[in-house]
Amino acid sequence: MRGSPLAQTVLVVAVLLLLLIPLHRLTQREQRPPEQPVVSVAPKQLHLAIRTTAVPVRFEITFLGKTLWAEEALTPEVAKEFDLDFPKEGIDLVVDATWETKALAAMEITLSLPDGTAIHKTLWGQGTANEVLTFQEQ
């Protein structure tokens, strides 16, 4: 390098000081306004119907880790009403089913919304079945 060491030192210090401004802006803590509370969707009256090809069947339906419906069905069709939040993203229901027969069996779960929309999902198994079913409006 050419020039005086004092001039080089002053130039390096000036460049470092200029870099300090954007670095300070990137690392500065900002006071953010508190987040707005999430608006909860009002619970809707949902109709859940189950049809199975083999009876008796024991089943348990859970939603967000809590048992929503557990029953031993002695008829091929059962139904129940629930008050649940149904966001536009839909809901995930965990379905555990146990049939006495070891043959292939099916279970159709139908979720009906208050506006009349019906969402159908099918679960298959030989003796048992366990699946997460996502119900979402189209």
N, C-alpha and C positions, 0 to 999 in steps of 0.2 A: 504494500500500500504506500501511497505517496501522501505527503502532507504532514502537518504536525500532529503529534499524538493528542494534544489538547483539543484540536478541532475535531478529530475523530471521536474522542470521548464525548464532546458536547453533542455531536451528531447522533451517536448511539443513544445517549440519554434522551434527546429530543424525540427520537423514534419510539423509544420505550414509553415515554410519557403520552405520546399520541395513541399508542396501543392501549394504554390504560383506560381511556375514555370508553371505547366499545366493550372492553372487558368488564368495566364497572357496570355498564348498562345490562350486560348479559347476566351478571351474578347478583344484581341488586334485588332485594326482596320487595315485591309490590304488595300494597295493601289491596286485597281483592274484596269486593263486596260479598257478603254472605250468600251462599248458594240458595236459590229459591227452592222451597220444599217441593218434592215430587207430588204432582197432583194424582191422587189415587182414582182409579176408575171405580165407579159405583158398582157394588155387587149386582150381578144379574141372576135371574132365576134360570138355571140351566137344567135341562132334562137329560139324564144319562140312562140309556137303555142298553141292555146286554142280551144277546142271543147266542146260544151255544148249541153245538151239534151233539153233545153228549152230556147226560145228566146222571148222577148229581155232579156238581162242580163246586169247588170251594174257590173263592176269589177274594182278592184284596186290592183295592185301588187306593193309591196314595198320591197326595198332592203336596208339594213342598215339604216332604218328610213326614207329613201327618196322614194318618189313615182317614180317608174320605168315606170309604164304603167297604165293609167286609161282610161276606155272607156265604152261606152254603145254599146254592140254588137247587131246588128239586124239580123245577120246571125249566123248559128251554128258554123262556123269556122272563126277564125281570127288569124293572125300571124304578128310578128314584129321582126326586127333584133336589137341587142344591142351589144355595146362594153362593156364587163364586165371582171373584174379579176375573173378567175375561178381557185382557188387554189386546191391542191389535196384533201384538207379536204372538199371541196364542198362549196355550198352557200345555205343560208336560204332565201326563199322568203315568205313574208306574203301575203296571198291571201284573199281578201274580195270580196264576190260575193253576189248580190241581184237579184233574179228572180222575175218577176211579178206574176208568178204562186206560189201558196202555196203548190203544189204537190211536191213530192220528185224529185229532179233534181240533175244532176251530171255535173261536169266540169273536163275535162282531160287537164292537162297542160303538154306539151312536150317541153323539153329543148334539143336542138340539138347542139352539139359541132362541132367545125371546122373539126375534124377528122371523122365525120359522126356518132358518138355515140349519141344515143337518150335516154333520161331519161324521163320516164313517171310517173306522179303522178295524183291521182284522188281525187277530193273533192266532197262531197255529202252534200246536205242540203235541207230543206223544206222552201223555201222563201229566206233564207239567209244562208251563210256559211262563216266561218272565220277560217283559219288554217295556221300554219307555215309549209311549205313544204321544206324539205332538199333535194337538188339535189347534188348527189355525184357520181363520177366515180367509177365503180366497179373494 
